[in-house]
Amino acid sequence: MTHSDKTWNARLKHNAQHSRVQQRNRPIVTTLTVLTVASAVAGLIADLQLNADAFAGVCYSAAALSGIIELVFLFNKRLWVTRQPG
């Protein structure tokens, strides 16, 4: 009896065709990652080069906020999207 002839393998293939898989919403996670890094770099440049403490604080706050939102999107499974089978 070959591997593809076994009943459990046929049942596994049938279930895989009809099940849905949840995955992270990649466009949102990618956008939030870019926003976090850009805000942090802008804050660092404003802090070191321009000596603009207020602007650096705003940039660091924006980076922290977008980083927290990104972590929520990464770890909260209710915000994941459902991929259709196939």
PDB file of N, CA, C and O in Angstrom:
ATOM      1  N   MET A   1       0.842  -1.161   0.000  1.00  0.00           N
ATOM      2  CA  MET A   1       0.000   0.000   0.000  1.00  0.00           C
ATOM      3  C   MET A   1       0.902   1.245   0.000  1.00  0.00           C
ATOM      4  O   MET A   1       1.756   1.400   0.873  1.00  0.00           O
ATOM      5  N   THR A   2       0.706   2.111  -0.971  1.00  0.00           N
ATOM      6  CA  THR A   2       1.553   3.302  -1.066  1.00  0.00           C
ATOM      7  C   THR A   2       1.072   4.383  -0.109  1.00  0.00           C
ATOM      8  O   THR A   2      -0.005   4.292   0.479  1.00  0.00           O
ATOM      9  N   HIS A   3       1.895   5.392   0.023  1.00  0.00           N
ATOM     10  CA  HIS A   3       1.597   6.472   0.957  1.00  0.00           C
ATOM     11  C   HIS A   3       0.331   7.232   0.557  1.00  0.00           C
ATOM     12  O   HIS A   3      -0.446   7.637   1.421  1.00  0.00           O
ATOM     13  N   SER A   4       0.123   7.425  -0.735  1.00  0.00           N
ATOM     14  CA  SER A   4      -1.038   8.189  -1.185  1.00  0.00           C
ATOM     15  C   SER A   4      -2.336   7.380  -1.126  1.00  0.00           C
ATOM     16  O   SER A   4      -3.418   7.959  -1.221  1.00  0.00           O
ATOM     17  N   ASP A   5      -2.253   6.064  -0.971  1.00  0.00           N
ATOM     18  CA  ASP A   5      -3.446   5.229  -0.936  1.00  0.00           C
ATOM     19  C   ASP A   5      -4.050   5.117   0.463  1.00  0.00           C
ATOM     20  O   ASP A   5      -5.177   4.642   0.595  1.00  0.00           O
ATOM     21  N   LYS A   6      -3.360   5.525   1.481  1.00  0.00           N
ATOM     22  CA  LYS A   6      -3.846   5.326   2.841  1.00  0.00           C
ATOM     23  C   LYS A   6      -5.029   6.241   3.123  1.00  0.00           C
ATOM     24  O   LYS A   6      -5.101   7.366   2.628  1.00  0.00           O
ATOM     25  N   THR A   7      -5.943   5.739   3.920  1.00  0.00           N
ATOM     26  CA  THR A   7      -7.171   6.493   4.201  1.00  0.00           C
ATOM     27  C   THR A   7      -6.890   7.755   5.005  1.00  0.00           C
ATOM     28  O   THR A   7      -7.528   8.783   4.780  1.00  0.00           O
ATOM     29  N   TRP A   8      -5.947   7.692   5.935  1.00  0.00           N
ATOM     30  CA  TRP A   8      -5.665   8.880   6.733  1.00  0.00           C
ATOM     31  C   TRP A   8      -5.050   9.987   5.890  1.00  0.00           C
ATOM     32  O   TRP A   8      -5.250  11.168   6.173  1.00  0.00           O
ATOM     33  N   ASN A   9      -4.293   9.606   4.842  1.00  0.00           N
ATOM     34  CA  ASN A   9      -3.707  10.602   3.957  1.00  0.00           C
ATOM     35  C   ASN A   9      -4.793  11.251   3.095  1.00  0.00           C
ATOM     36  O   ASN A   9      -4.754  12.460   2.864  1.00  0.00           O
ATOM     37  N   ALA A  10      -5.739  10.477   2.629  1.00  0.00           N
ATOM     38  CA  ALA A  10      -6.841  11.034   1.853  1.00  0.00           C
ATOM     39  C   ALA A  10      -7.688  11.961   2.715  1.00  0.00           C
ATOM     40  O   ALA A  10      -8.118  13.015   2.247  1.00  0.00           O
ATOM     41  N   ARG A  11      -7.932  11.584   3.963  1.00  0.00           N
ATOM     42  CA  ARG A  11      -8.698  12.422   4.881  1.00  0.00           C
ATOM     43  C   ARG A  11      -7.945  13.724   5.187  1.00  0.00           C
ATOM     44  O   ARG A  11      -8.556  14.788   5.292  1.00  0.00           O
ATOM     45  N   LEU A  12      -6.632  13.635   5.327  1.00  0.00           N
ATOM     46  CA  LEU A  12      -5.817  14.822   5.573  1.00  0.00           C
ATOM     47  C   LEU A  12      -5.882  15.785   4.393  1.00  0.00           C
ATOM     48  O   LEU A  12      -6.013  16.993   4.589  1.00  0.00           O
ATOM     49  N   LYS A  13      -5.792  15.267   3.179  1.00  0.00           N
ATOM     50  CA  LYS A  13      -5.877  16.110   1.987  1.00  0.00           C
ATOM     51  C   LYS A  13      -7.257  16.753   1.866  1.00  0.00           C
ATOM     52  O   LYS A  13      -7.372  17.918   1.486  1.00  0.00           O
ATOM     53  N   HIS A  14      -8.304  15.993   2.190  1.00  0.00           N
ATOM     54  CA  HIS A  14      -9.667  16.520   2.126  1.00  0.00           C
ATOM     55  C   HIS A  14      -9.858  17.636   3.149  1.00  0.00           C
ATOM     56  O   HIS A  14     -10.445  18.671   2.832  1.00  0.00           O
ATOM     57  N   ASN A  15      -9.372  17.437   4.363  1.00  0.00           N
ATOM     58  CA  ASN A  15      -9.500  18.463   5.396  1.00  0.00           C
ATOM     59  C   ASN A  15      -8.691  19.709   5.051  1.00  0.00           C
ATOM     60  O   ASN A  15      -9.123  20.824   5.344  1.00  0.00           O
ATOM     61  N   ALA A  16      -7.544  19.538   4.443  1.00  0.00           N
ATOM     62  CA  ALA A  16      -6.706  20.679   4.072  1.00  0.00           C
ATOM     63  C   ALA A  16      -7.364  21.523   2.991  1.00  0.00           C
ATOM     64  O   ALA A  16      -7.146  22.733   2.933  1.00  0.00           O
ATOM     65  N   GLN A  17      -8.156  20.909   2.145  1.00  0.00           N
ATOM     66  CA  GLN A  17      -8.838  21.651   1.088  1.00  0.00           C
ATOM     67  C   GLN A  17      -9.987  22.484   1.635  1.00  0.00           C
ATOM     68  O   GLN A  17     -10.375  23.474   1.014  1.00  0.00           O
ATOM     69  N   HIS A  18     -10.541  22.106   2.783  1.00  0.00           N
ATOM     70  CA  HIS A  18     -11.725  22.776   3.306  1.00  0.00           C
ATOM     71  C   HIS A  18     -11.460  23.569   4.580  1.00  0.00           C
ATOM     72  O   HIS A  18     -12.394  24.131   5.152  1.00  0.00           O
ATOM     73  N   SER A  19     -10.252  23.627   5.026  1.00  0.00           N
ATOM     74  CA  SER A  19      -9.968  24.379   6.246  1.00  0.00           C
ATOM     75  C   SER A  19      -9.426  25.762   5.900  1.00  0.00           C
ATOM     76  O   SER A  19      -8.909  25.986   4.805  1.00  0.00           O
ATOM     77  N   ARG A  20      -9.551  26.677   6.844  1.00  0.00           N
ATOM     78  CA  ARG A  20      -9.065  28.034   6.659  1.00  0.00           C
ATOM     79  C   ARG A  20      -7.907  28.265   7.609  1.00  0.00           C
ATOM     80  O   ARG A  20      -7.864  27.709   8.706  1.00  0.00           O
ATOM     81  N   VAL A  21      -6.985  29.077   7.183  1.00  0.00           N
ATOM     82  CA  VAL A  21      -5.790  29.357   7.960  1.00  0.00           C
ATOM     83  C   VAL A  21      -5.770  30.842   8.287  1.00  0.00           C
ATOM     84  O   VAL A  21      -5.967  31.678   7.405  1.00  0.00           O
ATOM     85  N   GLN A  22      -5.532  31.174   9.556  1.00  0.00           N
ATOM     86  CA  GLN A  22      -5.405  32.575   9.927  1.00  0.00           C
ATOM     87  C   GLN A  22      -3.939  32.974   9.898  1.00  0.00           C
ATOM     88  O   GLN A  22      -3.067  32.224  10.338  1.00  0.00           O
ATOM     89  N   GLN A  23      -3.685  34.142   9.383  1.00  0.00           N
ATOM     90  CA  GLN A  23      -2.315  34.638   9.323  1.00  0.00           C
ATOM     91  C   GLN A  23      -2.323  36.130   9.617  1.00  0.00           C
ATOM     92  O   GLN A  23      -3.369  36.778   9.593  1.00  0.00           O
ATOM     93  N   ARG A  24      -1.150  36.658   9.891  1.00  0.00           N
ATOM     94  CA  ARG A  24      -1.035  38.081  10.190  1.00  0.00           C
ATOM     95  C   ARG A  24      -1.367  38.906   8.958  1.00  0.00           C
ATOM     96  O   ARG A  24      -1.133  38.487   7.824  1.00  0.00           O
ATOM     97  N   ASN A  25      -1.911  40.076   9.202  1.00  0.00           N
ATOM     98  CA  ASN A  25      -2.229  40.989   8.109  1.00  0.00           C
ATOM     99  C   ASN A  25      -0.940  41.684   7.687  1.00  0.00           C
ATOM    100  O   ASN A  25      -0.585  42.727   8.236  1.00  0.00           O
ATOM    101  N   ARG A  26      -0.248  41.111   6.723  1.00  0.00           N
ATOM    102  CA  ARG A  26       1.103  41.552   6.362  1.00  0.00           C
ATOM    103  C   ARG A  26       1.204  42.999   5.901  1.00  0.00           C
ATOM    104  O   ARG A  26       2.156  43.672   6.296  1.00  0.00           O
ATOM    105  N   PRO A  27       0.285  43.523   5.090  1.00  0.00           N
ATOM    106  CA  PRO A  27       0.437  44.926   4.686  1.00  0.00           C
ATOM    107  C   PRO A  27       0.395  45.897   5.870  1.00  0.00           C
ATOM    108  O   PRO A  27       1.144  46.873   5.901  1.00  0.00           O
ATOM    109  N   ILE A  28      -0.472  45.631   6.831  1.00  0.00           N
ATOM    110  CA  ILE A  28      -0.560  46.510   7.997  1.00  0.00           C
ATOM    111  C   ILE A  28       0.681  46.379   8.855  1.00  0.00           C
ATOM    112  O   ILE A  28       1.214  47.385   9.322  1.00  0.00           O
ATOM    113  N   VAL A  29       1.154  45.153   9.073  1.00  0.00           N
ATOM    114  CA  VAL A  29       2.345  44.945   9.891  1.00  0.00           C
ATOM    115  C   VAL A  29       3.567  45.573   9.222  1.00  0.00           C
ATOM    116  O   VAL A  29       4.396  46.173   9.906  1.00  0.00           O
ATOM    117  N   THR A  30       3.690  45.449   7.921  1.00  0.00           N
ATOM    118  CA  THR A  30       4.810  46.052   7.203  1.00  0.00           C
ATOM    119  C   THR A  30       4.763  47.571   7.278  1.00  0.00           C
ATOM    120  O   THR A  30       5.793  48.211   7.490  1.00  0.00           O
ATOM    121  N   THR A  31       3.592  48.151   7.109  1.00  0.00           N
ATOM    122  CA  THR A  31       3.438  49.603   7.193  1.00  0.00           C
ATOM    123  C   THR A  31       3.780  50.105   8.589  1.00  0.00           C
ATOM    124  O   THR A  31       4.462  51.120   8.735  1.00  0.00           O
ATOM    125  N   LEU A  32       3.313  49.403   9.610  1.00  0.00           N
ATOM    126  CA  LEU A  32       3.614  49.809  10.981  1.00  0.00           C
ATOM    127  C   LEU A  32       5.098  49.677  11.300  1.00  0.00           C
ATOM    128  O   LEU A  32       5.645  50.497  12.037  1.00  0.00           O
ATOM    129  N   THR A  33       5.750  48.664  10.759  1.00  0.00           N
ATOM    130  CA  THR A  33       7.190  48.508  10.974  1.00  0.00           C
ATOM    131  C   THR A  33       7.960  49.658  10.352  1.00  0.00           C
ATOM    132  O   THR A  33       8.858  50.220  10.978  1.00  0.00           O
ATOM    133  N   VAL A  34       7.615  50.006   9.128  1.00  0.00           N
ATOM    134  CA  VAL A  34       8.283  51.123   8.445  1.00  0.00           C
ATOM    135  C   VAL A  34       8.024  52.425   9.201  1.00  0.00           C
ATOM    136  O   VAL A  34       8.938  53.234   9.365  1.00  0.00           O
ATOM    137  N   LEU A  35       6.797  52.634   9.660  1.00  0.00           N
ATOM    138  CA  LEU A  35       6.456  53.842  10.403  1.00  0.00           C
ATOM    139  C   LEU A  35       7.228  53.925  11.720  1.00  0.00           C
ATOM    140  O   LEU A  35       7.702  54.997  12.097  1.00  0.00           O
ATOM    141  N   THR A  36       7.354  52.804  12.411  1.00  0.00           N
ATOM    142  CA  THR A  36       8.085  52.785  13.675  1.00  0.00           C
ATOM    143  C   THR A  36       9.557  53.114  13.462  1.00  0.00           C
ATOM    144  O   THR A  36      10.118  53.949  14.172  1.00  0.00           O
ATOM    145  N   VAL A  37      10.174  52.471  12.502  1.00  0.00           N
ATOM    146  CA  VAL A  37      11.600  52.701  12.249  1.00  0.00           C
ATOM    147  C   VAL A  37      11.841  54.126  11.746  1.00  0.00           C
ATOM    148  O   VAL A  37      12.800  54.772  12.169  1.00  0.00           O
ATOM    149  N   ALA A  38      10.993  54.617  10.860  1.00  0.00           N
ATOM    150  CA  ALA A  38      11.170  55.973  10.331  1.00  0.00           C
ATOM    151  C   ALA A  38      11.003  57.020  11.428  1.00  0.00           C
ATOM    152  O   ALA A  38      11.754  57.994  11.477  1.00  0.00           O
ATOM    153  N   SER A  39      10.026  56.824  12.304  1.00  0.00           N
ATOM    154  CA  SER A  39       9.828  57.774  13.402  1.00  0.00           C
ATOM    155  C   SER A  39      10.993  57.748  14.374  1.00  0.00           C
ATOM    156  O   SER A  39      11.429  58.795  14.853  1.00  0.00           O
ATOM    157  N   ALA A  40      11.493  56.575  14.665  1.00  0.00           N
ATOM    158  CA  ALA A  40      12.631  56.472  15.580  1.00  0.00           C
ATOM    159  C   ALA A  40      13.879  57.116  14.981  1.00  0.00           C
ATOM    160  O   ALA A  40      14.613  57.809  15.685  1.00  0.00           O
ATOM    161  N   VAL A  41      14.126  56.896  13.693  1.00  0.00           N
ATOM    162  CA  VAL A  41      15.284  57.499  13.034  1.00  0.00           C
ATOM    163  C   VAL A  41      15.121  59.016  12.957  1.00  0.00           C
ATOM    164  O   VAL A  41      16.087  59.751  13.165  1.00  0.00           O
ATOM    165  N   ALA A  42      13.918  59.490  12.662  1.00  0.00           N
ATOM    166  CA  ALA A  42      13.686  60.935  12.620  1.00  0.00           C
ATOM    167  C   ALA A  42      13.902  61.554  13.996  1.00  0.00           C
ATOM    168  O   ALA A  42      14.467  62.642  14.107  1.00  0.00           O
ATOM    169  N   GLY A  43      13.456  60.869  15.036  1.00  0.00           N
ATOM    170  CA  GLY A  43      13.690  61.366  16.386  1.00  0.00           C
ATOM    171  C   GLY A  43      15.159  61.377  16.740  1.00  0.00           C
ATOM    172  O   GLY A  43      15.633  62.307  17.394  1.00  0.00           O
ATOM    173  N   LEU A  44      15.882  60.366  16.322  1.00  0.00           N
ATOM    174  CA  LEU A  44      17.317  60.305  16.588  1.00  0.00           C
ATOM    175  C   LEU A  44      18.069  61.416  15.860  1.00  0.00           C
ATOM    176  O   LEU A  44      18.964  62.043  16.427  1.00  0.00           O
ATOM    177  N   ILE A  45      17.700  61.653  14.605  1.00  0.00           N
ATOM    178  CA  ILE A  45      18.336  62.737  13.846  1.00  0.00           C
ATOM    179  C   ILE A  45      18.000  64.097  14.463  1.00  0.00           C
ATOM    180  O   ILE A  45      18.867  64.963  14.586  1.00  0.00           O
ATOM    181  N   ALA A  46      16.739  64.275  14.847  1.00  0.00           N
ATOM    182  CA  ALA A  46      16.349  65.543  15.462  1.00  0.00           C
ATOM    183  C   ALA A  46      17.044  65.745  16.792  1.00  0.00           C
ATOM    184  O   ALA A  46      17.369  66.876  17.155  1.00  0.00           O
ATOM    185  N   ASP A  47      17.272  64.680  17.516  1.00  0.00           N
ATOM    186  CA  ASP A  47      17.910  64.778  18.822  1.00  0.00           C
ATOM    187  C   ASP A  47      19.410  65.032  18.703  1.00  0.00           C
ATOM    188  O   ASP A  47      19.954  65.855  19.440  1.00  0.00           O
ATOM    189  N   LEU A  48      20.079  64.344  17.797  1.00  0.00           N
ATOM    190  CA  LEU A  48      21.534  64.444  17.703  1.00  0.00           C
ATOM    191  C   LEU A  48      22.023  65.571  16.800  1.00  0.00           C
ATOM    192  O   LEU A  48      22.997  66.246  17.132  1.00  0.00           O
ATOM    193  N   GLN A  49      21.372  65.783  15.680  1.00  0.00           N
ATOM    194  CA  GLN A  49      21.853  66.764  14.710  1.00  0.00           C
ATOM    195  C   GLN A  49      21.227  68.143  14.885  1.00  0.00           C
ATOM    196  O   GLN A  49      21.924  69.157  14.836  1.00  0.00           O
ATOM    197  N   LEU A  50      19.925  68.179  15.086  1.00  0.00           N
ATOM    198  CA  LEU A  50      19.212  69.458  15.092  1.00  0.00           C
ATOM    199  C   LEU A  50      19.041  70.054  16.487  1.00  0.00           C
ATOM    200  O   LEU A  50      18.700  71.230  16.620  1.00  0.00           O
ATOM    201  N   ASN A  51      19.273  69.267  17.511  1.00  0.00           N
ATOM    202  CA  ASN A  51      19.049  69.674  18.901  1.00  0.00           C
ATOM    203  C   ASN A  51      17.632  70.203  19.131  1.00  0.00           C
ATOM    204  O   ASN A  51      17.424  71.129  19.915  1.00  0.00           O
ATOM    205  N   ALA A  52      16.678  69.612  18.449  1.00  0.00           N
ATOM    206  CA  ALA A  52      15.272  69.983  18.603  1.00  0.00           C
ATOM    207  C   ALA A  52      14.620  68.961  19.530  1.00  0.00           C
ATOM    208  O   ALA A  52      14.128  67.921  19.094  1.00  0.00           O
ATOM    209  N   ASP A  53      14.632  69.290  20.823  1.00  0.00           N
ATOM    210  CA  ASP A  53      14.149  68.330  21.818  1.00  0.00           C
ATOM    211  C   ASP A  53      12.649  68.068  21.705  1.00  0.00           C
ATOM    212  O   ASP A  53      12.202  66.937  21.898  1.00  0.00           O
ATOM    213  N   ALA A  54      11.878  69.096  21.398  1.00  0.00           N
ATOM    214  CA  ALA A  54      10.430  68.910  21.305  1.00  0.00           C
ATOM    215  C   ALA A  54      10.066  68.010  20.123  1.00  0.00           C
ATOM    216  O   ALA A  54       9.241  67.105  20.253  1.00  0.00           O
ATOM    217  N   PHE A  55      10.684  68.263  18.978  1.00  0.00           N
ATOM    218  CA  PHE A  55      10.411  67.439  17.790  1.00  0.00           C
ATOM    219  C   PHE A  55      10.892  66.006  17.994  1.00  0.00           C
ATOM    220  O   PHE A  55      10.240  65.059  17.554  1.00  0.00           O
ATOM    221  N   ALA A  56      12.025  65.851  18.658  1.00  0.00           N
ATOM    222  CA  ALA A  56      12.530  64.502  18.943  1.00  0.00           C
ATOM    223  C   ALA A  56      11.575  63.761  19.863  1.00  0.00           C
ATOM    224  O   ALA A  56      11.343  62.566  19.680  1.00  0.00           O
ATOM    225  N   GLY A  57      11.023  64.444  20.838  1.00  0.00           N
ATOM    226  CA  GLY A  57      10.057  63.816  21.740  1.00  0.00           C
ATOM    227  C   GLY A  57       8.796  63.367  21.024  1.00  0.00           C
ATOM    228  O   GLY A  57       8.253  62.298  21.301  1.00  0.00           O
ATOM    229  N   VAL A  58       8.337  64.205  20.095  1.00  0.00           N
ATOM    230  CA  VAL A  58       7.155  63.841  19.306  1.00  0.00           C
ATOM    231  C   VAL A  58       7.453  62.617  18.446  1.00  0.00           C
ATOM    232  O   VAL A  58       6.620  61.717  18.338  1.00  0.00           O
ATOM    233  N   CYS A  59       8.638  62.579  17.833  1.00  0.00           N
ATOM    234  CA  CYS A  59       9.010  61.441  16.985  1.00  0.00           C
ATOM    235  C   CYS A  59       9.149  60.159  17.805  1.00  0.00           C
ATOM    236  O   CYS A  59       8.702  59.092  17.384  1.00  0.00           O
ATOM    237  N   TYR A  60       9.770  60.271  18.973  1.00  0.00           N
ATOM    238  CA  TYR A  60       9.905  59.089  19.833  1.00  0.00           C
ATOM    239  C   TYR A  60       8.544  58.604  20.324  1.00  0.00           C
ATOM    240  O   TYR A  60       8.315  57.399  20.426  1.00  0.00           O
ATOM    241  N   SER A  61       7.652  59.526  20.626  1.00  0.00           N
ATOM    242  CA  SER A  61       6.302  59.135  21.052  1.00  0.00           C
ATOM    243  C   SER A  61       5.547  58.441  19.926  1.00  0.00           C
ATOM    244  O   SER A  61       4.847  57.453  20.148  1.00  0.00           O
ATOM    245  N   ALA A  62       5.699  58.971  18.713  1.00  0.00           N
ATOM    246  CA  ALA A  62       5.053  58.341  17.556  1.00  0.00           C
ATOM    247  C   ALA A  62       5.628  56.955  17.295  1.00  0.00           C
ATOM    248  O   ALA A  62       4.896  56.031  16.942  1.00  0.00           O
ATOM    249  N   ALA A  63       6.944  56.810  17.468  1.00  0.00           N
ATOM    250  CA  ALA A  63       7.567  55.499  17.275  1.00  0.00           C
ATOM    251  C   ALA A  63       7.093  54.513  18.323  1.00  0.00           C
ATOM    252  O   ALA A  63       6.830  53.352  18.010  1.00  0.00           O
ATOM    253  N   ALA A  64       6.981  54.967  19.571  1.00  0.00           N
ATOM    254  CA  ALA A  64       6.503  54.078  20.639  1.00  0.00           C
ATOM    255  C   ALA A  64       5.050  53.670  20.405  1.00  0.00           C
ATOM    256  O   ALA A  64       4.695  52.506  20.589  1.00  0.00           O
ATOM    257  N   LEU A  65       4.214  54.615  20.005  1.00  0.00           N
ATOM    258  CA  LEU A  65       2.804  54.313  19.762  1.00  0.00           C
ATOM    259  C   LEU A  65       2.631  53.342  18.595  1.00  0.00           C
ATOM    260  O   LEU A  65       1.868  52.381  18.698  1.00  0.00           O
ATOM    261  N   SER A  66       3.329  53.582  17.493  1.00  0.00           N
ATOM    262  CA  SER A  66       3.192  52.671  16.353  1.00  0.00           C
ATOM    263  C   SER A  66       3.815  51.308  16.665  1.00  0.00           C
ATOM    264  O   SER A  66       3.350  50.292  16.148  1.00  0.00           O
ATOM    265  N   GLY A  67       4.842  51.266  17.485  1.00  0.00           N
ATOM    266  CA  GLY A  67       5.414  49.983  17.900  1.00  0.00           C
ATOM    267  C   GLY A  67       4.447  49.179  18.756  1.00  0.00           C
ATOM    268  O   GLY A  67       4.348  47.961  18.610  1.00  0.00           O
ATOM    269  N   ILE A  68       3.736  49.854  19.645  1.00  0.00           N
ATOM    270  CA  ILE A  68       2.745  49.167  20.482  1.00  0.00           C
ATOM    271  C   ILE A  68       1.601  48.645  19.624  1.00  0.00           C
ATOM    272  O   ILE A  68       1.139  47.520  19.812  1.00  0.00           O
ATOM    273  N   ILE A  69       1.147  49.462  18.688  1.00  0.00           N
ATOM    274  CA  ILE A  69       0.067  49.016  17.790  1.00  0.00           C
ATOM    275  C   ILE A  69       0.533  47.844  16.940  1.00  0.00           C
ATOM    276  O   ILE A  69      -0.239  46.923  16.674  1.00  0.00           O
ATOM    277  N   GLU A  70       1.782  47.873  16.514  1.00  0.00           N
ATOM    278  CA  GLU A  70       2.330  46.759  15.728  1.00  0.00           C
ATOM    279  C   GLU A  70       2.357  45.467  16.548  1.00  0.00           C
ATOM    280  O   GLU A  70       2.014  44.401  16.037  1.00  0.00           O
ATOM    281  N   LEU A  71       2.760  45.559  17.799  1.00  0.00           N
ATOM    282  CA  LEU A  71       2.764  44.373  18.658  1.00  0.00           C
ATOM    283  C   LEU A  71       1.364  43.827  18.870  1.00  0.00           C
ATOM    284  O   LEU A  71       1.173  42.614  18.951  1.00  0.00           O
ATOM    285  N   VAL A  72       0.382  44.719  18.961  1.00  0.00           N
ATOM    286  CA  VAL A  72      -1.008  44.262  19.081  1.00  0.00           C
ATOM    287  C   VAL A  72      -1.418  43.505  17.830  1.00  0.00           C
ATOM    288  O   VAL A  72      -2.052  42.455  17.927  1.00  0.00           O
ATOM    289  N   PHE A  73      -1.067  44.017  16.654  1.00  0.00           N
ATOM    290  CA  PHE A  73      -1.408  43.324  15.410  1.00  0.00           C
ATOM    291  C   PHE A  73      -0.657  42.003  15.274  1.00  0.00           C
ATOM    292  O   PHE A  73      -1.162  41.072  14.646  1.00  0.00           O
ATOM    293  N   LEU A  74       0.539  41.906  15.850  1.00  0.00           N
ATOM    294  CA  LEU A  74       1.293  40.664  15.742  1.00  0.00           C
ATOM    295  C   LEU A  74       0.756  39.578  16.661  1.00  0.00           C
ATOM    296  O   LEU A  74       0.724  38.408  16.281  1.00  0.00           O
ATOM    297  N   PHE A  75       0.336  39.950  17.864  1.00  0.00           N
ATOM    298  CA  PHE A  75       0.017  38.931  18.860  1.00  0.00           C
ATOM    299  C   PHE A  75      -1.468  38.746  19.145  1.00  0.00           C
ATOM    300  O   PHE A  75      -1.835  37.743  19.756  1.00  0.00           O
ATOM    301  N   ASN A  76      -2.330  39.652  18.737  1.00  0.00           N
ATOM    302  CA  ASN A  76      -3.757  39.499  18.961  1.00  0.00           C
ATOM    303  C   ASN A  76      -4.364  38.738  17.784  1.00  0.00           C
ATOM    304  O   ASN A  76      -4.463  39.269  16.677  1.00  0.00           O
ATOM    305  N   LYS A  77      -4.761  37.513  18.027  1.00  0.00           N
ATOM    306  CA  LYS A  77      -5.232  36.660  16.925  1.00  0.00           C
ATOM    307  C   LYS A  77      -6.575  37.103  16.354  1.00  0.00           C
ATOM    308  O   LYS A  77      -6.945  36.680  15.259  1.00  0.00           O
ATOM    309  N   ARG A  78      -7.308  37.944  17.074  1.00  0.00           N
ATOM    310  CA  ARG A  78      -8.575  38.429  16.536  1.00  0.00           C
ATOM    311  C   ARG A  78      -8.361  39.420  15.400  1.00  0.00           C
ATOM    312  O   ARG A  78      -9.268  39.645  14.599  1.00  0.00           O
ATOM    313  N   LEU A  79      -7.177  40.014  15.319  1.00  0.00           N
ATOM    314  CA  LEU A  79      -6.881  40.960  14.251  1.00  0.00           C
ATOM    315  C   LEU A  79      -6.217  40.301  13.048  1.00  0.00           C
ATOM    316  O   LEU A  79      -5.904  40.982  12.072  1.00  0.00           O
ATOM    317  N   TRP A  80      -5.998  39.002  13.101  1.00  0.00           N
ATOM    318  CA  TRP A  80      -5.412  38.296  11.966  1.00  0.00           C
ATOM    319  C   TRP A  80      -6.472  38.137  10.877  1.00  0.00           C
ATOM    320  O   TRP A  80      -7.670  38.176  11.161  1.00  0.00           O
ATOM    321  N   VAL A  81      -6.038  37.962   9.653  1.00  0.00           N
ATOM    322  CA  VAL A  81      -6.961  37.753   8.537  1.00  0.00           C
ATOM    323  C   VAL A  81      -7.030  36.251   8.233  1.00  0.00           C
ATOM    324  O   VAL A  81      -6.087  35.505   8.496  1.00  0.00           O
ATOM    325  N   THR A  82      -8.141  35.841   7.687  1.00  0.00           N
ATOM    326  CA  THR A  82      -8.353  34.433   7.348  1.00  0.00           C
ATOM    327  C   THR A  82      -8.073  34.220   5.878  1.00  0.00           C
ATOM    328  O   THR A  82      -8.683  34.855   5.018  1.00  0.00           O
ATOM    329  N   ARG A  83      -7.151  33.328   5.598  1.00  0.00           N
ATOM    330  CA  ARG A  83      -6.800  33.001   4.219  1.00  0.00           C
ATOM    331  C   ARG A  83      -7.710  31.869   3.746  1.00  0.00           C
ATOM    332  O   ARG A  83      -7.931  30.888   4.457  1.00  0.00           O
ATOM    333  N   GLN A  84      -8.216  32.022   2.564  1.00  0.00           N
ATOM    334  CA  GLN A  84      -9.091  30.993   1.998  1.00  0.00           C
ATOM    335  C   GLN A  84      -8.265  29.776   1.568  1.00  0.00           C
ATOM    336  O   GLN A  84      -7.101  29.924   1.196  1.00  0.00           O
ATOM    337  N   PRO A  85      -8.856  28.574   1.616  1.00  0.00           N
ATOM    338  CA  PRO A  85      -8.113  27.392   1.192  1.00  0.00           C
ATOM    339  C   PRO A  85      -7.863  27.425  -0.308  1.00  0.00           C
ATOM    340  O   PRO A  85      -8.599  28.034  -1.085  1.00  0.00           O
ATOM    341  N   GLY A  86      -6.808  26.751  -0.667  1.00  0.00           N
ATOM    342  CA  GLY A  86      -6.561  26.632  -2.090  1.00  0.00           C
ATOM    343  C   GLY A  86      -5.263  27.129  -2.441  1.00  0.00           C
ATOM    344  O   GLY A  86      -4.888  27.103  -3.614  1.00  0.00           O
TER     345      GLY A  86
END
